[in-house]
Amino acid sequence: MNQVHGYPGGHVSLGGAQVVDLAHPMRRGMPQSPNHPPFRMLLERRHGDMVRADGGSAANELIVTGGHVGTHVDALAHVSQDGLLYGGLDAAGRQDHEGFSRHGIEEFPPYVGRAVFLDIAALHGLPALPAGYEITVEDLEAAGEAAGAEVRSGEALLLGTGWSRHWDDPAHFTGQEQGAPGPGPAAGAWIAARGVRVVGGETIAFEHIPPGRGHAELPVHRQLLVEAGIHIVETMRLTGLAAAGRAEFLLVLAPLPVVGATGAPVRPLAVLHEVRNEVRNEVQRDGKPL
């Protein structure tokens, strides 16, 4: 049996496939939206605080975090428009101090399936898109054509902006002053029209954030979560995926099933299977997808 041992920034091999970790390590002080409670971890018990008769000792920690800190999945309960959640549900009637009775993150079934990675930064020949850059429909279509990958209904779509490279600069990463790259409303409508099940990106918000605006308005969240019922994965680490140069792969996505929560941390994994050249050529001659 193959065993996968994950580590920050690491890639592993699994039966001829490469496994790429798409999550940022969670740590105190990591970049996050000012709209959410911060991540905190401390050792509640240290080795030596209690020692058993046989000399054994155990340590444990206390973790406090918002559901939208670090790499995480947005539940459909996360955003409402005019008081309504996805499907026209009244938001006020579905929430109390214990969370949401509908559209909480526990309703998200684990996703194990095909994903398409459109590297918009590479399309423009850049390691990372400029702050405040708006991803357009033309960008999405050009990146899809360059990758030779079709975005299909019910599957996953990830957008590469190169923004993971700014993870160690929280002020720049969050884009509160200079903005952050992401899809604008036209690109959001294009994504929604393809009926994907889940989308993901590298920034704090899967949105075009203009300079000086912060998260004042999030129209793409409305389009995807409220109108189309499409989940969003944010703050992904996609530099390893970009380096691998693969547009299609198997994505494993299973957020913590916190009942009634509007989002939860996740550790997405991209499984890159090797495709023999003779098989690839045969598939392309037949006109069938890989």
LINHUKA-V475104 format. One record per residue. N is the residue number from 1. RES is the residue in three letters. SS is DSSP state (H for helix, E for strand, C for the rest). PSI is psi in whole degrees, 0 to 359 (NA if undefined). Layout:
# LINHUKA-V475104
N,RES,SS,PSI
N,RES,SS,PSI
This chain:
# LINHUKA-V475104
1,MET,C,135
2,ASN,C,139
3,GLN,C,135
4,VAL,C,122
5,HIS,C,108
6,GLY,C,154
7,TYR,C,154
8,PRO,C,124
9,GLY,C,2
10,GLY,C,152
11,HIS,E,146
12,VAL,E,165
13,SER,E,138
14,LEU,E,99
15,GLY,C,43
16,GLY,C,355
17,ALA,E,150
18,GLN,E,132
19,VAL,E,121
20,VAL,E,124
21,ASP,E,123
22,LEU,C,16
23,ALA,E,146
24,HIS,C,142
25,PRO,C,139
26,MET,C,129
27,ARG,C,157
28,ARG,C,133
29,GLY,C,5
30,MET,C,157
31,PRO,C,141
32,GLN,C,163
33,SER,C,140
34,PRO,C,352
35,ASN,C,354
36,HIS,C,152
37,PRO,C,144
38,PRO,C,162
39,PHE,C,134
40,ARG,E,138
41,MET,E,134
42,LEU,E,152
43,LEU,E,112
44,GLU,E,324
45,ARG,E,131
46,ARG,C,159
47,HIS,E,129
48,GLY,C,342
49,ASP,C,323
50,MET,E,125
51,VAL,E,127
52,ARG,C,168
53,ALA,C,331
54,ASP,C,6
55,GLY,C,355
56,GLY,C,150
57,SER,E,151
58,ALA,C,148
59,ALA,C,151
60,ASN,E,166
61,GLU,E,163
62,LEU,E,127
63,ILE,E,128
64,VAL,E,126
65,THR,C,152
66,GLY,C,162
67,GLY,C,349
68,HIS,C,38
69,VAL,C,136
70,GLY,C,192
71,THR,C,123
72,HIS,E,164
73,VAL,E,133
74,ASP,E,127
75,ALA,C,163
76,LEU,H,341
77,ALA,H,354
78,HIS,H,325
79,VAL,C,139
80,SER,C,162
81,GLN,E,122
82,ASP,C,37
83,GLY,C,5
84,LEU,E,141
85,LEU,C,179
86,TYR,H,138
87,GLY,H,9
88,GLY,H,17
89,LEU,C,138
90,ASP,E,119
91,ALA,C,316
92,ALA,H,325
93,GLY,H,352
94,ARG,H,7
95,GLN,E,145
96,ASP,E,190
97,HIS,C,344
98,GLU,C,1
99,GLY,E,206
100,PHE,E,139
101,SER,C,346
102,ARG,C,151
103,HIS,C,20
104,GLY,C,166
105,ILE,H,339
106,GLU,H,343
107,GLU,H,353
108,PHE,C,110
109,PRO,C,140
110,PRO,C,136
111,TYR,E,123
112,VAL,E,101
113,GLY,E,186
114,ARG,E,141
115,ALA,E,150
116,VAL,E,133
117,PHE,E,115
118,LEU,E,111
119,ASP,E,94
120,ILE,H,325
121,ALA,H,314
122,ALA,H,326
123,LEU,H,324
124,HIS,C,7
125,GLY,C,30
126,LEU,C,148
127,PRO,C,329
128,ALA,C,143
129,LEU,C,153
130,PRO,C,154
131,ALA,C,135
132,GLY,C,10
133,TYR,C,133
134,GLU,E,119
135,ILE,E,129
136,THR,C,171
137,VAL,H,320
138,GLU,H,321
139,ASP,H,312
140,LEU,H,315
141,GLU,H,320
142,ALA,H,319
143,ALA,H,321
144,GLY,H,319
145,GLU,H,318
146,ALA,H,325
147,ALA,H,340
148,GLY,C,31
149,ALA,C,130
150,GLU,C,133
151,VAL,C,119
152,ARG,C,152
153,SER,C,140
154,GLY,C,2
155,GLU,C,196
156,ALA,E,146
157,LEU,E,126
158,LEU,E,138
159,LEU,E,127
160,GLY,E,123
161,THR,C,351
162,GLY,C,5
163,TRP,H,341
164,SER,H,334
165,ARG,H,342
166,HIS,H,13
167,TRP,C,324
168,ASP,C,5
169,ASP,C,81
170,PRO,H,320
171,ALA,H,319
172,HIS,H,320
173,PHE,H,318
174,THR,H,339
175,GLY,C,22
176,GLN,C,328
177,GLU,C,310
178,GLN,C,349
179,GLY,C,178
180,ALA,E,151
181,PRO,C,150
182,GLY,E,173
183,PRO,E,139
184,GLY,C,182
185,PRO,H,323
186,ALA,H,317
187,ALA,H,323
188,GLY,H,319
189,ALA,H,322
190,TRP,H,316
191,ILE,H,314
192,ALA,H,323
193,ALA,H,337
194,ARG,C,352
195,GLY,C,31
196,VAL,C,159
197,ARG,C,326
198,VAL,E,144
199,VAL,E,159
200,GLY,E,154
201,GLY,C,182
202,GLU,C,349
203,THR,C,171
204,ILE,C,318
205,ALA,C,135
206,PHE,C,71
207,GLU,C,157
208,HIS,C,118
209,ILE,E,106
210,PRO,C,157
211,PRO,C,136
212,GLY,C,1
213,ARG,C,336
214,GLY,C,214
215,HIS,C,42
216,ALA,C,321
217,GLU,C,141
218,LEU,C,72
219,PRO,H,328
220,VAL,H,328
221,HIS,H,317
222,ARG,H,314
223,GLN,H,315
224,LEU,H,307
225,LEU,H,313
226,VAL,H,315
227,GLU,H,323
228,ALA,H,347
229,GLY,C,35
230,ILE,C,124
231,HIS,E,153
232,ILE,E,133
233,VAL,E,127
234,GLU,E,162
235,THR,C,42
236,MET,E,157
237,ARG,C,101
238,LEU,C,8
239,THR,H,321
240,GLY,H,323
241,LEU,H,319
242,ALA,H,320
243,ALA,H,328
244,ALA,H,337
245,GLY,C,28
246,ARG,C,130
247,ALA,C,340
248,GLU,E,138
249,PHE,E,174
250,LEU,E,127
251,LEU,E,132
252,VAL,E,119
253,LEU,E,112
254,ALA,C,93
255,PRO,C,159
256,LEU,C,130
257,PRO,C,68
258,VAL,C,114
259,VAL,C,127
260,GLY,C,1
261,ALA,C,151
262,THR,C,356
263,GLY,E,168
264,ALA,E,151
265,PRO,E,154
266,VAL,C,153
267,ARG,C,86
268,PRO,C,144
269,LEU,E,132
270,ALA,E,124
271,VAL,E,113
272,LEU,E,100
273,HIS,C,145
274,GLU,C,138
275,VAL,C,116
276,ARG,C,144
277,ASN,H,319
278,GLU,H,327
279,VAL,H,315
280,ARG,H,315
281,ASN,H,319
282,GLU,H,317
283,VAL,H,318
284,GLN,H,325
285,ARG,H,325
286,ASP,H,350
287,GLY,C,21
288,LYS,C,150
289,PRO,C,151
290,LEU,C,NA
